[in-house]
């Protein structure tokens, strides 16, 4: 199985501090060069803001956004 270590550098969306993270990528999707996009959640070490990074295995960042925790939708009671 193919395995890569990718270093991602970005600026925090909240405090604008520089953040660097190393992620390990592995799996069948790495063989699809140019078509694979992965996602990882990374906290800022300075302010704690959680980020969602979308990136390619070659280290290209596609998007850096603040992570928002998906909320469960409330449903009306049946009774």
Residue, then its C-alpha position, 0 to 999 in steps of 0.5 A: x500500500x502506498x503511503x505519503x507524509x504531507x506537510x501543510x502550511x496555512x494561516x489561522x482563520x481567526x488569529x492569522x497565526x502561521x500553522x504547520x501540520x504533517x499528515x500521513x496519507x495512505x490508501x488506494x485513493x493515492x493511486x488516482x493522482x490528480x483526482x484525490x482530495x483528502x480532508x483533515x481537521x486541525x486546531x490552531x495551537x495559538x487560539x484553538x480555532x478548529x480548521x477544515x483543510x481540503x488538500x491533495x496528496x501532493x501537498x496542494x491546499x484546496x481550501x482552508x475553512x473554519x470547522x463547524x460541527x454539524x448539528x443534529x436537526x430536531x424532529x417533532x415528537x410523534x406522540 
